[in-house]
Amino acid sequence: MRMTISKHQLNATTYGLILLAVTLPLVSIAVSQIFLALSILSFVLEWCWAKRERIVFPPICLPLVLFMFATLAALIFSPEPGIGRAQINKFWLFVIIILVVNRFDGTRVVQAYHLLFLLGVLASMMVIAQFIVTMQVNVETRLTGFMGNWMTLSGELMLASVAGAGYALFSKPRKVWLWIAGFGVMTVGLLLTLTRSVWIATLVGVLLLLLMKHFRWRTLAAAGVAVTLLVAAAPGVIQKRIRSVWDPQDPSNYARLAIWKAGLRMVADRPWTGVGPQRIPRVFYEYHPKPEDRQRSGFYPVHMHNNLLQFAAERGVPCAVLWLWLMGRLAWDHWRGFRMSKEGEIGRTVSAIGFAAIVVLFLAGLFEFNFADSEVLMIFLFLISAPYALRASQQPCQPRPAA
């Protein structure tokens, strides 16, 4: 009996540590990664305790492992491999997939959604508080909440908003008005970040979830009216930021177009292994024949501001294709899981959220290298692992044969 209780307590401890690791990036990346390291240790101890336990691996292992090998190959062939090790070190975050798949079930996933949404509201309230104190919001001095960068903050709020909207739509919690209020707070927080790509991606993600729930023309009409009213009521700085999407002379628009052109030249020059991990800032002006842009406002060629082009330019076309395969496999698995689940089942909710998370990260990643943002990546890995966790928890346990 004592052994059974100890094993149960260790399992609960592992779960608690994973829960904090995948939700606390909204508050502190350092604290969340400490909990991730502890959860790995706890998982290993628990696995050693139950020697017959089978570790479940999701069906994305092949594209994920090949993507990692392609990144390693790019590092090996890089002229400066020493500066690119940070991208290899980041691979340890992907253990989140194994932890979630093997330690989460429907109840635990729902608890994680609650905590993630609550922390998203808290982070948004921090942004609103910063605005109240400074009484200003502009592109030059953006609000960052608990984070050090507005892109990180907006990416996290995007994923938390989509997860909360999906849960409220499909699971219909008792106090749904609390979820609506929280979503409203996060919407304000997102708007105050002035991050256009995340605005668009979040809007598409929520609309996608609405259509997955109610596939009717009235849904589109209602969403269109709601967005129109929201834009009309928005402050001038928000409306100006929205109009800037179509302005080719906007500093951010000019920078992205110029950076993308340079990135395509990098791909043409070194298509197989790229210019090398972390080397884009060092070689950028070799491919961009306008050195005067160094002094241009909003011109930050630290990366390609596009996930797919970043991988192609930095690590080679094969690596970019493997990443695209990984994202496509995730999207297919979760869409199929959604279609196969029945109305009212938790699996339908979790698959819908996982699918929407892939869509919004991909869309926002057309204008930002968000896949390399550790805080955003950790939350994303949880959301896309949760559907696999439910399927694994519903399968009968098959112990490994004794040696």
Contacts in CASP RR format, 6 or more apart in sequence:
PFRMAT RR
TARGET T0000
AUTHOR 0000-0000-0000
METHOD contacts of the structure
MODEL  1
MRMTISKHQLNATTYGLILLAVTLPLVSIAVSQIFLALSILSFVLEWCWA
KRERIVFPPICLPLVLFMFATLAALIFSPEPGIGRAQINKFWLFVIIILV
VNRFDGTRVVQAYHLLFLLGVLASMMVIAQFIVTMQVNVETRLTGFMGNW
MTLSGELMLASVAGAGYALFSKPRKVWLWIAGFGVMTVGLLLTLTRSVWI
ATLVGVLLLLLMKHFRWRTLAAAGVAVTLLVAAAPGVIQKRIRSVWDPQD
PSNYARLAIWKAGLRMVADRPWTGVGPQRIPRVFYEYHPKPEDRQRSGFY
PVHMHNNLLQFAAERGVPCAVLWLWLMGRLAWDHWRGFRMSKEGEIGRTV
SAIGFAAIVVLFLAGLFEFNFADSEVLMIFLFLISAPYALRASQQPCQPR
PAA
6 49 0 8 1.000
7 46 0 8 1.000
7 49 0 8 1.000
7 50 0 8 1.000
10 42 0 8 1.000
10 45 0 8 1.000
10 46 0 8 1.000
10 49 0 8 1.000
11 46 0 8 1.000
11 103 0 8 1.000
13 42 0 8 1.000
14 39 0 8 1.000
14 42 0 8 1.000
14 43 0 8 1.000
14 46 0 8 1.000
14 99 0 8 1.000
14 103 0 8 1.000
15 103 0 8 1.000
15 104 0 8 1.000
15 108 0 8 1.000
16 39 0 8 1.000
17 35 0 8 1.000
17 36 0 8 1.000
17 38 0 8 1.000
17 39 0 8 1.000
17 42 0 8 1.000
18 35 0 8 1.000
18 36 0 8 1.000
18 39 0 8 1.000
18 43 0 8 1.000
18 96 0 8 1.000
18 99 0 8 1.000
18 100 0 8 1.000
18 103 0 8 1.000
18 104 0 8 1.000
19 108 0 8 1.000
19 111 0 8 1.000
19 112 0 8 1.000
19 115 0 8 1.000
20 31 0 8 1.000
20 32 0 8 1.000
20 35 0 8 1.000
21 32 0 8 1.000
21 33 0 8 1.000
21 35 0 8 1.000
21 36 0 8 1.000
21 39 0 8 1.000
21 96 0 8 1.000
21 99 0 8 1.000
21 378 0 8 1.000
22 32 0 8 1.000
22 96 0 8 1.000
22 100 0 8 1.000
22 112 0 8 1.000
22 116 0 8 1.000
22 378 0 8 1.000
22 379 0 8 1.000
22 381 0 8 1.000
22 382 0 8 1.000
23 32 0 8 1.000
23 112 0 8 1.000
23 115 0 8 1.000
23 116 0 8 1.000
23 119 0 8 1.000
23 379 0 8 1.000
23 382 0 8 1.000
24 31 0 8 1.000
24 32 0 8 1.000
24 35 0 8 1.000
24 119 0 8 1.000
25 32 0 8 1.000
25 156 0 8 1.000
25 374 0 8 1.000
25 375 0 8 1.000
25 376 0 8 1.000
25 378 0 8 1.000
25 379 0 8 1.000
26 116 0 8 1.000
26 119 0 8 1.000
26 120 0 8 1.000
26 122 0 8 1.000
26 123 0 8 1.000
26 146 0 8 1.000
26 156 0 8 1.000
26 160 0 8 1.000
26 375 0 8 1.000
26 379 0 8 1.000
27 119 0 8 1.000
27 122 0 8 1.000
27 123 0 8 1.000
27 146 0 8 1.000
28 146 0 8 1.000
29 374 0 8 1.000
29 375 0 8 1.000
29 378 0 8 1.000
32 375 0 8 1.000
32 378 0 8 1.000
33 374 0 8 1.000
36 93 0 8 1.000
36 95 0 8 1.000
36 96 0 8 1.000
36 378 0 8 1.000
39 99 0 8 1.000
40 95 0 8 1.000
40 99 0 8 1.000
43 98 0 8 1.000
43 99 0 8 1.000
43 102 0 8 1.000
43 103 0 8 1.000
46 53 0 8 1.000
47 53 0 8 1.000
47 55 0 8 1.000
52 399 0 8 1.000
52 400 0 8 1.000
52 402 0 8 1.000
53 399 0 8 1.000
53 400 0 8 1.000
54 397 0 8 1.000
54 398 0 8 1.000
54 399 0 8 1.000
54 400 0 8 1.000
55 98 0 8 1.000
55 102 0 8 1.000
56 101 0 8 1.000
56 102 0 8 1.000
56 388 0 8 1.000
56 392 0 8 1.000
57 98 0 8 1.000
57 101 0 8 1.000
58 97 0 8 1.000
58 101 0 8 1.000
58 385 0 8 1.000
58 388 0 8 1.000
58 392 0 8 1.000
59 329 0 8 1.000
59 333 0 8 1.000
59 388 0 8 1.000
60 97 0 8 1.000
60 326 0 8 1.000
60 329 0 8 1.000
60 330 0 8 1.000
60 333 0 8 1.000
63 322 0 8 1.000
63 325 0 8 1.000
63 326 0 8 1.000
63 329 0 8 1.000
64 94 0 8 1.000
64 97 0 8 1.000
64 326 0 8 1.000
66 322 0 8 1.000
66 325 0 8 1.000
67 319 0 8 1.000
67 322 0 8 1.000
67 323 0 8 1.000
67 325 0 8 1.000
67 326 0 8 1.000
68 91 0 8 1.000
68 94 0 8 1.000
70 315 0 8 1.000
70 316 0 8 1.000
70 318 0 8 1.000
70 319 0 8 1.000
70 322 0 8 1.000
71 87 0 8 1.000
71 88 0 8 1.000
71 91 0 8 1.000
71 277 0 8 1.000
71 315 0 8 1.000
71 319 0 8 1.000
72 88 0 8 1.000
73 273 0 8 1.000
73 319 0 8 1.000
74 273 0 8 1.000
74 274 0 8 1.000
74 276 0 8 1.000
74 277 0 8 1.000
74 314 0 8 1.000
74 315 0 8 1.000
74 316 0 8 1.000
74 319 0 8 1.000
75 81 0 8 1.000
75 84 0 8 1.000
75 85 0 8 1.000
75 87 0 8 1.000
75 88 0 8 1.000
75 276 0 8 1.000
75 277 0 8 1.000
77 273 0 8 1.000
77 276 0 8 1.000
78 84 0 8 1.000
78 273 0 8 1.000
78 275 0 8 1.000
78 276 0 8 1.000
78 277 0 8 1.000
78 279 0 8 1.000
79 276 0 8 1.000
79 279 0 8 1.000
80 276 0 8 1.000
80 279 0 8 1.000
80 282 0 8 1.000
83 277 0 8 1.000
83 278 0 8 1.000
83 279 0 8 1.000
83 282 0 8 1.000
84 276 0 8 1.000
84 277 0 8 1.000
84 278 0 8 1.000
84 279 0 8 1.000
85 277 0 8 1.000
86 277 0 8 1.000
86 278 0 8 1.000
87 277 0 8 1.000
87 278 0 8 1.000
87 372 0 8 1.000
88 277 0 8 1.000
90 372 0 8 1.000
90 374 0 8 1.000
90 377 0 8 1.000
93 374 0 8 1.000
93 377 0 8 1.000
93 378 0 8 1.000
93 381 0 8 1.000
94 381 0 8 1.000
96 378 0 8 1.000
96 381 0 8 1.000
96 382 0 8 1.000
96 385 0 8 1.000
97 381 0 8 1.000
97 384 0 8 1.000
97 385 0 8 1.000
97 388 0 8 1.000
100 381 0 8 1.000
100 382 0 8 1.000
100 385 0 8 1.000
100 386 0 8 1.000
100 388 0 8 1.000
100 389 0 8 1.000
101 385 0 8 1.000
101 388 0 8 1.000
101 389 0 8 1.000
101 392 0 8 1.000
102 389 0 8 1.000
102 392 0 8 1.000
103 389 0 8 1.000
104 112 0 8 1.000
104 385 0 8 1.000
104 386 0 8 1.000
104 389 0 8 1.000
104 390 0 8 1.000
104 393 0 8 1.000
105 389 0 8 1.000
105 390 0 8 1.000
105 393 0 8 1.000
106 346 0 8 1.000
106 347 0 8 1.000
106 350 0 8 1.000
106 389 0 8 1.000
106 390 0 8 1.000
106 393 0 8 1.000
108 389 0 8 1.000
109 346 0 8 1.000
109 350 0 8 1.000
109 386 0 8 1.000
109 389 0 8 1.000
109 390 0 8 1.000
110 167 0 8 1.000
110 171 0 8 1.000
110 346 0 8 1.000
112 382 0 8 1.000
112 386 0 8 1.000
113 163 0 8 1.000
113 164 0 8 1.000
113 167 0 8 1.000
113 353 0 8 1.000
116 160 0 8 1.000
116 163 0 8 1.000
116 164 0 8 1.000
116 379 0 8 1.000
116 382 0 8 1.000
117 160 0 8 1.000
117 163 0 8 1.000
117 164 0 8 1.000
117 167 0 8 1.000
117 179 0 8 1.000
117 182 0 8 1.000
119 160 0 8 1.000
120 156 0 8 1.000
120 157 0 8 1.000
120 160 0 8 1.000
120 186 0 8 1.000
121 182 0 8 1.000
121 185 0 8 1.000
121 186 0 8 1.000
123 145 0 8 1.000
123 146 0 8 1.000
123 147 0 8 1.000
123 153 0 8 1.000
123 156 0 8 1.000
123 157 0 8 1.000
123 160 0 8 1.000
124 157 0 8 1.000
124 182 0 8 1.000
124 185 0 8 1.000
124 186 0 8 1.000
124 188 0 8 1.000
124 189 0 8 1.000
124 190 0 8 1.000
125 185 0 8 1.000
126 145 0 8 1.000
126 146 0 8 1.000
127 143 0 8 1.000
127 144 0 8 1.000
127 145 0 8 1.000
127 153 0 8 1.000
127 188 0 8 1.000
127 189 0 8 1.000
127 192 0 8 1.000
127 193 0 8 1.000
128 185 0 8 1.000
128 188 0 8 1.000
128 189 0 8 1.000
128 192 0 8 1.000
130 143 0 8 1.000
130 144 0 8 1.000
130 145 0 8 1.000
131 137 0 8 1.000
131 143 0 8 1.000
131 192 0 8 1.000
134 141 0 8 1.000
134 143 0 8 1.000
137 143 0 8 1.000
137 192 0 8 1.000
137 194 0 8 1.000
137 237 0 8 1.000
138 194 0 8 1.000
138 237 0 8 1.000
139 194 0 8 1.000
139 241 0 8 1.000
139 251 0 8 1.000
139 252 0 8 1.000
142 150 0 8 1.000
142 193 0 8 1.000
142 194 0 8 1.000
143 150 0 8 1.000
143 153 0 8 1.000
143 189 0 8 1.000
143 192 0 8 1.000
143 193 0 8 1.000
144 150 0 8 1.000
144 152 0 8 1.000
144 153 0 8 1.000
145 153 0 8 1.000
146 153 0 8 1.000
147 153 0 8 1.000
147 156 0 8 1.000
147 375 0 8 1.000
150 193 0 8 1.000
150 194 0 8 1.000
150 195 0 8 1.000
151 195 0 8 1.000
151 198 0 8 1.000
151 368 0 8 1.000
151 370 0 8 1.000
151 373 0 8 1.000
152 373 0 8 1.000
152 375 0 8 1.000
152 376 0 8 1.000
153 193 0 8 1.000
154 190 0 8 1.000
154 193 0 8 1.000
154 195 0 8 1.000
154 198 0 8 1.000
155 195 0 8 1.000
155 198 0 8 1.000
155 364 0 8 1.000
155 370 0 8 1.000
155 373 0 8 1.000
155 376 0 8 1.000
156 375 0 8 1.000
156 376 0 8 1.000
156 379 0 8 1.000
157 186 0 8 1.000
157 189 0 8 1.000
157 190 0 8 1.000
157 193 0 8 1.000
157 198 0 8 1.000
157 202 0 8 1.000
158 190 0 8 1.000
158 198 0 8 1.000
158 201 0 8 1.000
158 202 0 8 1.000
158 360 0 8 1.000
158 361 0 8 1.000
158 364 0 8 1.000
159 357 0 8 1.000
159 360 0 8 1.000
159 361 0 8 1.000
159 376 0 8 1.000
159 379 0 8 1.000
159 380 0 8 1.000
159 383 0 8 1.000
160 186 0 8 1.000
160 379 0 8 1.000
161 183 0 8 1.000
161 186 0 8 1.000
161 187 0 8 1.000
161 190 0 8 1.000
161 202 0 8 1.000
161 206 0 8 1.000
162 202 0 8 1.000
162 205 0 8 1.000
162 206 0 8 1.000
162 209 0 8 1.000
162 353 0 8 1.000
162 356 0 8 1.000
162 357 0 8 1.000
162 360 0 8 1.000
163 353 0 8 1.000
163 357 0 8 1.000
163 383 0 8 1.000
164 179 0 8 1.000
164 183 0 8 1.000
164 353 0 8 1.000
165 183 0 8 1.000
165 205 0 8 1.000
165 206 0 8 1.000
165 209 0 8 1.000
166 209 0 8 1.000
166 349 0 8 1.000
166 352 0 8 1.000
166 353 0 8 1.000
166 356 0 8 1.000
167 173 0 8 1.000
167 179 0 8 1.000
167 349 0 8 1.000
167 353 0 8 1.000
168 176 0 8 1.000
168 179 0 8 1.000
168 180 0 8 1.000
168 183 0 8 1.000
169 209 0 8 1.000
169 210 0 8 1.000
169 213 0 8 1.000
169 352 0 8 1.000
170 209 0 8 1.000
170 213 0 8 1.000
170 344 0 8 1.000
170 348 0 8 1.000
170 349 0 8 1.000
170 352 0 8 1.000
171 344 0 8 1.000
171 346 0 8 1.000
171 349 0 8 1.000
173 179 0 8 1.000
190 198 0 8 1.000
190 199 0 8 1.000
190 202 0 8 1.000
191 199 0 8 1.000
191 234 0 8 1.000
191 238 0 8 1.000
194 237 0 8 1.000
194 238 0 8 1.000
194 241 0 8 1.000
196 241 0 8 1.000
196 242 0 8 1.000
196 244 0 8 1.000
196 245 0 8 1.000
196 252 0 8 1.000
196 367 0 8 1.000
197 363 0 8 1.000
197 364 0 8 1.000
197 365 0 8 1.000
197 366 0 8 1.000
197 367 0 8 1.000
197 368 0 8 1.000
198 364 0 8 1.000
199 242 0 8 1.000
200 363 0 8 1.000
200 364 0 8 1.000
201 359 0 8 1.000
201 360 0 8 1.000
201 361 0 8 1.000
201 363 0 8 1.000
201 364 0 8 1.000
201 365 0 8 1.000
202 360 0 8 1.000
203 227 0 8 1.000
204 359 0 8 1.000
204 360 0 8 1.000
204 363 0 8 1.000
205 356 0 8 1.000
205 359 0 8 1.000
205 360 0 8 1.000
205 363 0 8 1.000
206 223 0 8 1.000
207 220 0 8 1.000
207 223 0 8 1.000
208 355 0 8 1.000
208 356 0 8 1.000
208 359 0 8 1.000
209 352 0 8 1.000
209 353 0 8 1.000
209 356 0 8 1.000
210 219 0 8 1.000
210 223 0 8 1.000
211 219 0 8 1.000
211 220 0 8 1.000
212 338 0 8 1.000
212 352 0 8 1.000
212 355 0 8 1.000
212 356 0 8 1.000
213 352 0 8 1.000
231 238 0 8 1.000
231 239 0 8 1.000
231 242 0 8 1.000
234 242 0 8 1.000
244 250 0 8 1.000
244 252 0 8 1.000
244 253 0 8 1.000
245 253 0 8 1.000
247 253 0 8 1.000
248 254 0 8 1.000
248 257 0 8 1.000
251 296 0 8 1.000
251 297 0 8 1.000
251 298 0 8 1.000
251 299 0 8 1.000
252 298 0 8 1.000
254 296 0 8 1.000
254 299 0 8 1.000
255 293 0 8 1.000
255 296 0 8 1.000
255 298 0 8 1.000
255 299 0 8 1.000
255 300 0 8 1.000
255 301 0 8 1.000
255 305 0 8 1.000
256 305 0 8 1.000
256 306 0 8 1.000
256 367 0 8 1.000
258 288 0 8 1.000
258 290 0 8 1.000
258 293 0 8 1.000
258 299 0 8 1.000
259 284 0 8 1.000
259 288 0 8 1.000
259 301 0 8 1.000
259 304 0 8 1.000
259 305 0 8 1.000
260 304 0 8 1.000
260 305 0 8 1.000
260 306 0 8 1.000
260 309 0 8 1.000
261 288 0 8 1.000
262 284 0 8 1.000
262 287 0 8 1.000
262 288 0 8 1.000
262 301 0 8 1.000
263 280 0 8 1.000
263 287 0 8 1.000
263 304 0 8 1.000
263 309 0 8 1.000
263 312 0 8 1.000
263 313 0 8 1.000
264 309 0 8 1.000
264 313 0 8 1.000
265 287 0 8 1.000
266 274 0 8 1.000
266 275 0 8 1.000
266 280 0 8 1.000
266 283 0 8 1.000
266 287 0 8 1.000
266 313 0 8 1.000
267 274 0 8 1.000
267 309 0 8 1.000
267 312 0 8 1.000
267 313 0 8 1.000
267 316 0 8 1.000
267 317 0 8 1.000
269 275 0 8 1.000
269 287 0 8 1.000
270 316 0 8 1.000
271 312 0 8 1.000
271 316 0 8 1.000
271 317 0 8 1.000
272 316 0 8 1.000
272 317 0 8 1.000
272 318 0 8 1.000
273 315 0 8 1.000
273 316 0 8 1.000
274 312 0 8 1.000
274 313 0 8 1.000
274 314 0 8 1.000
274 315 0 8 1.000
274 316 0 8 1.000
275 283 0 8 1.000
275 313 0 8 1.000
275 314 0 8 1.000
276 314 0 8 1.000
276 315 0 8 1.000
277 314 0 8 1.000
277 315 0 8 1.000
278 314 0 8 1.000
279 314 0 8 1.000
280 301 0 8 1.000
280 302 0 8 1.000
280 303 0 8 1.000
280 304 0 8 1.000
280 310 0 8 1.000
280 313 0 8 1.000
280 314 0 8 1.000
281 301 0 8 1.000
281 302 0 8 1.000
281 303 0 8 1.000
284 301 0 8 1.000
285 291 0 8 1.000
285 294 0 8 1.000
285 301 0 8 1.000
288 301 0 8 1.000
293 299 0 8 1.000
303 310 0 8 1.000
303 314 0 8 1.000
303 369 0 8 1.000
303 372 0 8 1.000
304 310 0 8 1.000
304 313 0 8 1.000
304 314 0 8 1.000
304 369 0 8 1.000
305 367 0 8 1.000
305 368 0 8 1.000
305 369 0 8 1.000
306 365 0 8 1.000
306 366 0 8 1.000
306 367 0 8 1.000
306 368 0 8 1.000
306 369 0 8 1.000
307 323 0 8 1.000
307 362 0 8 1.000
307 365 0 8 1.000
307 366 0 8 1.000
307 368 0 8 1.000
307 369 0 8 1.000
307 370 0 8 1.000
307 371 0 8 1.000
308 320 0 8 1.000
308 323 0 8 1.000
308 324 0 8 1.000
309 320 0 8 1.000
310 369 0 8 1.000
310 371 0 8 1.000
310 372 0 8 1.000
311 319 0 8 1.000
311 320 0 8 1.000
311 323 0 8 1.000
312 319 0 8 1.000
312 320 0 8 1.000
323 371 0 8 1.000
327 358 0 8 1.000
327 362 0 8 1.000
328 358 0 8 1.000
330 358 0 8 1.000
330 384 0 8 1.000
331 355 0 8 1.000
331 358 0 8 1.000
331 359 0 8 1.000
333 387 0 8 1.000
333 388 0 8 1.000
334 351 0 8 1.000
334 352 0 8 1.000
334 354 0 8 1.000
334 355 0 8 1.000
334 358 0 8 1.000
334 384 0 8 1.000
334 387 0 8 1.000
335 351 0 8 1.000
335 355 0 8 1.000
337 347 0 8 1.000
337 348 0 8 1.000
337 351 0 8 1.000
337 387 0 8 1.000
338 348 0 8 1.000
338 351 0 8 1.000
338 352 0 8 1.000
338 355 0 8 1.000
341 347 0 8 1.000
341 348 0 8 1.000
341 351 0 8 1.000
342 348 0 8 1.000
346 390 0 8 1.000
347 387 0 8 1.000
347 390 0 8 1.000
350 386 0 8 1.000
350 387 0 8 1.000
350 390 0 8 1.000
351 387 0 8 1.000
353 383 0 8 1.000
353 386 0 8 1.000
354 383 0 8 1.000
354 384 0 8 1.000
354 386 0 8 1.000
354 387 0 8 1.000
357 380 0 8 1.000
357 383 0 8 1.000
357 384 0 8 1.000
358 384 0 8 1.000
361 370 0 8 1.000
361 371 0 8 1.000
361 376 0 8 1.000
361 380 0 8 1.000
364 370 0 8 1.000
365 371 0 8 1.000
370 376 0 8 1.000
370 377 0 8 1.000
371 377 0 8 1.000
END
